[in-house]
């Protein structure tokens, strides 16, 4: 069992960060907006081979824009990138964005995950969904599980969707030496989710009868072959944030280090079937600088915890098409 963290924290414990979800009532899908109204230094690292992203090139340390104002995580595959335009509209209406003299231009990178197999694929997040997610954003601890970008997420698809389980969205944070690092992760991995403290599989591919966890690592090592899956039909996406002072180069390194948390909590991670993408934000609200070694260690830790929280908080779904995705709680 997971160590009983008295307070797992959340990404909104990082000063300057707000989170809002939009969850579509018509089928399991949605989007999540992570706001930094005052702006935040940002970086990104893409490890999966099938990403769906927007505005990631400008986050490179040698490119011009220094701060972003929101990040959108969305279901709906590439269609879901439209949610970022709704976030831009909301931010512009609230005079948030890069001042270019004649207007304020909100900078809103985004990443998507594939959830089109869970219910009607014609229903996916759009600009109105992104706008609604921003409108609902607050500094309160965000809801976890079957909400926002995690609404249609599933995990453990190596041996077919019929043996998968429900994924979701989770969050966690840690404060050390007056500096806070938090993560928000939408977990839709092809692989299993592992409790990094115990090395136990807690959600993922099920046995053929659907009643128990298979343990994909052991199954693969014993010669059970995975089912042929389309590239890009998975993906874990998320944001790591800190209130420490960061440069763009440091933010990019923080995003890179956060992927260590995915590698500890998902097997296999960063595959050709996933588009695993993590953003890093530095609000600087603490006014403190911190060792990059410490920040990198904390980023990996909170990413692993948030990934675990994503399946712990998830609840089972059954679609009208007959797909049943049990939750971690169902198999406990």
N, C-alpha and C positions, 0 to 999 in steps of 0.2 A: 504494500500500500504506500501511497505518497506520504511523505512526512507531513504532519498536520500543521502547515504554516498558518499561524494564527491569523495573519492578515496577508494575503497574497499580493496586495497592492494593485495598482493599475497604472496605465500609461498617463492618466490624467493627474497622477501625483506629481508629475513633472510640471513645474510652474510654466504657464504659457501655452499648455496643450489642452485642447477640448476635443471631444469625440461625439459624433452623432451617427445614428443608424437610420437607414430606411429599409424596412422589410416589406416585400410585396405580399399583400394578402391573397393573391390569386394562385401563387405557387411558391415553393421554397426558393427564393432568390432575393437579392437586395444589394445594398452598397453601404459603405461606411466612410465618413469624412473625418479626417484628423486635421483640426484647424490650429494654426499658429497665427493669430490675428496680428501680432506685432512683428511677424516675420521670424524665420528660423533658418540658420545655416543648414544645408542639406547635402546628403550624399546618397548613393545607391550602389548596390552590387547585385548583379543578375547571375545566378548559378545554374538555373535550369535551362534546358536547351530549347524550350518552346514558350518563351515569354510573350505576354501581351501587355505593352507598356505605352506610356505617353510622357513626353517631356523629361526623359531620362538623360539625354545628351547634354542638356544645359547644366546638369549637376556635376559634370566633370570639373575637377579643380581648376583647369586652365580655361574654362569658359566663363563668360561675362557675369551672368546673374549671380548675385551673392546670397540671396535669400528667397525662400518660397513661403507661401501663405496657407497652403493646405495640401494634403495628399488624399486621394480617393482610392479606396480599395473596393472592387466591385465583382459581383458575379456576372454571368451572362456572356462569358468569353469576350471576344473582341467587340461585340455589340456593347458591352458594359462600359467601354471607354467613353461612351457618350455621356455618362454620369458626370464626368469632370467638367463638361461645358456648363452643366447646371450649377455646379459648385462655383465656377467662375462668375456666373450671373449673380449668385447670392452675395459673393464677396464684393463684387463691383457695386452692388446696391448698398453695401455697408461701407463703402469707401476704403476697402482693403485691397492693396495691390502695389505694384511697382509704379512709382510716380514717373511718368514719361512726359510731363509738362501739360499735355492736352487731355490726359486721362490717367486713370490708375489701372494697371493691367495685372490682375491676380495671376500668380504663377502656381499652377496646380498639376504636379506630376500625378500619375495614376498607374495602377496595375490591376489586372483582372485575373480571375480564375474561371475554370470551366465547370459549369453546373447545369448544362443544357439537357443532361440525361435525367434530371430530377424534376419531373413534371413537364408541362408544355413548353418546349423550347422557344416558341414565339413570344413568350413573356420574359422580358429581361430588363434590367435597369436602364433607364434613359436619363435625359437631362433633368426631367422633373424629379426623378429619384435622387439625383445628386443634390439638387436644390433643397429637397426635403431633409436630406441627411444633414446638411449644413444648418438649416433652420432649427433642427432639433439638437444641435451640438451644445454641450455644457462641460464644465470641469468636474462634474460628478463622476464617480466610478461608472464606466459604461457597462451595459448589459452584455452578457456573454452567451455563447451557445448558438442557438438557431436564429440568429438575428443578423441584419446587415449583410456584409459580404460572406458571412458564414452560414447563411440561411439554407443554401442548397449544397453545402460542402459535404463531401464523403471521403472516407479514408479506407485503405486496404483493398485496392482494386486490382492487384496483381493477378488474381485468379478469377477475375470477372466481377462485373458490377453486382451480380446477384449474391456474391459472397462478401460484399463491402459492408461498412458500418457508417454511421453518421459522424461527420466532422462538424466543425463549427468555428467560432471565433473566441479567442481568449486573451486575457491580459494579465500582466504582472509587473511588479516594480521592486527595486531594492534601493535603499538609501545608505550610503557609506561616507563618513567624513563630511557630511553636509551637502553631498551631491547625490542626486537621484537619477537613476536610469530605469526606464520603463519600456515595455514592449506590448504591441497589439498584433496578434497573429491570426490570420484566417487560414485554417488548415484543411486543405483539399488534396492531400497527398495520395499518390499511387501506392505508397508504402504504408507500413504500420507505424503507429505512434507508441513510443517507448518512454516509460518513466525514467528519466536520466539518473535519478537517485537510487533506483533499485535494479535498473537494466531489464525490467519486466515489460513485456508487450501489454498494453492496456486497451488498445483498440486497433482494428485492422482487419485483414483478411480472416474469414471464418472457415471452419472445416466444412466439408461438403454437405453435412446435415444442417449447417447453419447455427449450431448450438454452442460452439466453443471457438476460442481464438486459435488460429492455425499456427502462428509464428512464422511469418514469411521467410525470415532469415534461415531458420532451420529447414523449412520446406525446400527452399532453393538448394541448400547444401546437400539435401538428401535426394536431389534430382527431380523434384516436382517442377515442371516447366510452367512459367507464367503464361497467361492468355495473351494473345496478340491484341494490343490496344492502340488506339490512334494517338500519335504524339499531341501533346497540348491539352489532353482531356483531363488534366489534373491541376496541380500547382498550389504551392503554399506561398502566400504573400503577406507582408506585414511592415510594421514601422517600429523602429527603436528610437527612443528620444531621451535626451538628457538636458538638465538645466545647467550643465557645465558650459564654459566658454569653449567653442570649437572653431577651427578654420574649416574651409571646404575640404581640404585634404584630410584632415582628421575625421570629418564626418564620413567621408568615403571609407576610411579605414575602419570606422566603427560599424558601418554597414557590412563590410567584409567579415569582421570578427563575429558579428551577430549570426552569420551563417553557421558558425561552429555550434551554436545552440540548436539549429535545425538538424545538423548532422548527429547530434547527441540524442535527439528526440524523435527522429523519423528514420526508418530503414525500409528501403533505400531512399536516400535524399538526392536532390540535384540530378535527376535522371533525364533522359531524352524525352520522357513522357510528361515531365513537369516543367513549369516555367518559373521556378522558385526565384522570387525577387524580394529583397528587403531594402527599405529606405532607412536612413538615419537622420535625425533632426537634433540640432543643438539650439535651444532657446537662449542660453546664456543668462537665464533669469536669476541664477544663484550668484552671479558675479564672480564665480570661482573657476579657476583652472584645476584640472585634475590629471593625474598620470594617465597616459593613454593605455598603459598596461592594465591599470585598474578598470578604466572605462570599458576596455575590450572584454575583460573577464566578466564584468557585470552585464554587458550586452549579451554575451553568450548565455549567461545564466538566466536572465529574464526572458530571453527568447525561448529557451527550453521550457521554462515554467509556463509561459503563455501558451505554447503549443500544447502542453499537457492540459492546461485549463480549457482549451478549445474543445477537447473531447470529453473532459469531465463534466462540462456544463451542457453539452449537446443532449438533445432528446430525440427519440426515434421518430421517423416519419414513414408514412406509407402513401404513395402517390395514387392517383386515380387510375394510372396505367398498371398498377400492381407491384411496383418496386417497393420493397420494404428494406429500410436501413435502420437496424437496431442501434441503440446507443450503448456507450460503455456501461452505463448503469444497468441496462438490460442483461448484460452478460456477466456482471459482477457476481 
